[in-house]
Amino acid sequence: MWDIGQKIVCVDDKFERRKYNHVEILPVKHKTYTIRDITFWSEDVAFLLEEITNRKRMYNDPSGSIVKSEVYFKSKRFKPIDQYINDIDISVFSKLLIGGKVPELV
């Protein structure tokens, strides 16, 4: 489902500040990104993104080993761009045409 070089869209940018206060740049909801690297963290798939480069830091990986790496972002925070586009309700565009308020995309 996920490939390096694939275009994805952030659908969840609600990061706990206490857990991510050391991260310089975080993904932004509705913004498009490109997968730079893929890893498995515990039972999750996670990405590095072409558009975001953070400093490498020391982390405990799931096996207990200490690794130096950029922070990876869990795949559950993203959708492939084609799926994201397919999920947009046509009413969003209708409201834009008549000057109405556009609902938040999810």
JOZIZI-V936216 format. One record per residue. N is the residue number from 1. RES is the residue in one small letter. PSI is psi in whole degrees, -180 to 180 (none if undefined). NEAR is the number of other C-alpha atoms within 10 Angstrom. D_FIRST is the distance of its C-alpha to the first C-alpha in whole Angstrom. Layout:
# JOZIZI-V936216
n:N res:RES psi:PSI near:NEAR d_first:D_FIRST
n:N res:RES psi:PSI near:NEAR d_first:D_FIRST
This chain:
# JOZIZI-V936216
n:1 res:m psi:-32 near:4 d_first:0
n:2 res:w psi:141 near:15 d_first:4
n:3 res:d psi:147 near:13 d_first:7
n:4 res:i psi:135 near:14 d_first:10
n:5 res:g psi:-9 near:13 d_first:12
n:6 res:q psi:140 near:14 d_first:10
n:7 res:k psi:132 near:18 d_first:12
n:8 res:i psi:163 near:23 d_first:11
n:9 res:v psi:135 near:22 d_first:14
n:10 res:c psi:128 near:21 d_first:16
n:11 res:v psi:-3 near:19 d_first:17
n:12 res:d psi:108 near:15 d_first:19
n:13 res:d psi:28 near:14 d_first:21
n:14 res:k psi:87 near:11 d_first:23
n:15 res:f psi:138 near:12 d_first:24
n:16 res:e psi:117 near:8 d_first:27
n:17 res:r psi:-39 near:9 d_first:29
n:18 res:r psi:-31 near:7 d_first:31
n:19 res:k psi:-25 near:8 d_first:28
n:20 res:y psi:17 near:12 d_first:27
n:21 res:n psi:-18 near:10 d_first:30
n:22 res:h psi:-6 near:12 d_first:30
n:23 res:v psi:123 near:15 d_first:27
n:24 res:e psi:-45 near:11 d_first:28
n:25 res:i psi:129 near:14 d_first:25
n:26 res:l psi:154 near:15 d_first:23
n:27 res:p psi:152 near:21 d_first:20
n:28 res:v psi:134 near:15 d_first:22
n:29 res:k psi:138 near:16 d_first:20
n:30 res:h psi:2 near:18 d_first:20
n:31 res:k psi:146 near:13 d_first:19
n:32 res:t psi:139 near:17 d_first:17
n:33 res:y psi:167 near:22 d_first:16
n:34 res:t psi:131 near:20 d_first:14
n:35 res:i psi:124 near:18 d_first:12
n:36 res:r psi:-35 near:15 d_first:15
n:37 res:d psi:154 near:14 d_first:14
n:38 res:i psi:138 near:18 d_first:11
n:39 res:t psi:168 near:14 d_first:13
n:40 res:f psi:125 near:13 d_first:14
n:41 res:w psi:112 near:15 d_first:16
n:42 res:s psi:-118 near:10 d_first:18
n:43 res:e psi:17 near:7 d_first:15
n:44 res:d psi:152 near:11 d_first:13
n:45 res:v psi:140 near:15 d_first:11
n:46 res:a psi:157 near:22 d_first:12
n:47 res:f psi:153 near:22 d_first:13
n:48 res:l psi:149 near:21 d_first:16
n:49 res:l psi:139 near:22 d_first:16
n:50 res:e psi:-39 near:14 d_first:18
n:51 res:e psi:-8 near:12 d_first:20
n:52 res:i psi:124 near:14 d_first:21
n:53 res:t psi:119 near:14 d_first:23
n:54 res:n psi:162 near:16 d_first:25
n:55 res:r psi:147 near:12 d_first:28
n:56 res:k psi:140 near:12 d_first:27
n:57 res:r psi:167 near:13 d_first:28
n:58 res:m psi:132 near:11 d_first:29
n:59 res:y psi:154 near:14 d_first:27
n:60 res:n psi:122 near:10 d_first:27
n:61 res:d psi:171 near:12 d_first:24
n:62 res:p psi:-26 near:11 d_first:23
n:63 res:s psi:-7 near:8 d_first:25
n:64 res:g psi:-7 near:8 d_first:28
n:65 res:s psi:151 near:8 d_first:28
n:66 res:i psi:128 near:12 d_first:29
n:67 res:v psi:152 near:12 d_first:26
n:68 res:k psi:119 near:12 d_first:27
n:69 res:s psi:160 near:12 d_first:24
n:70 res:e psi:160 near:16 d_first:23
n:71 res:v psi:134 near:22 d_first:21
n:72 res:y psi:149 near:17 d_first:17
n:73 res:f psi:131 near:19 d_first:16
n:74 res:k psi:142 near:16 d_first:14
n:75 res:s psi:-25 near:18 d_first:10
n:76 res:k psi:-15 near:12 d_first:12
n:77 res:r psi:-1 near:18 d_first:14
n:78 res:f psi:159 near:24 d_first:12
n:79 res:k psi:146 near:19 d_first:10
n:80 res:p psi:144 near:19 d_first:9
n:81 res:i psi:-37 near:18 d_first:12
n:82 res:d psi:-38 near:11 d_first:12
n:83 res:q psi:-40 near:11 d_first:11
n:84 res:y psi:-46 near:17 d_first:14
n:85 res:i psi:-41 near:11 d_first:16
n:86 res:n psi:-25 near:9 d_first:16
n:87 res:d psi:-12 near:11 d_first:17
n:88 res:i psi:126 near:12 d_first:20
n:89 res:d psi:133 near:11 d_first:23
n:90 res:i psi:-23 near:9 d_first:26
n:91 res:s psi:-26 near:11 d_first:28
n:92 res:v psi:-45 near:15 d_first:27
n:93 res:f psi:-36 near:13 d_first:28
n:94 res:s psi:-44 near:12 d_first:32
n:95 res:k psi:-37 near:13 d_first:33
n:96 res:l psi:-41 near:11 d_first:32
n:97 res:l psi:-33 near:9 d_first:35
n:98 res:i psi:7 near:8 d_first:37
n:99 res:g psi:17 near:9 d_first:37
n:100 res:g psi:172 near:11 d_first:36
n:101 res:k psi:133 near:9 d_first:34
n:102 res:v psi:129 near:12 d_first:30
n:103 res:p psi:156 near:10 d_first:28
n:104 res:e psi:133 near:7 d_first:26
n:105 res:l psi:145 near:12 d_first:22
n:106 res:v psi:none near:11 d_first:20
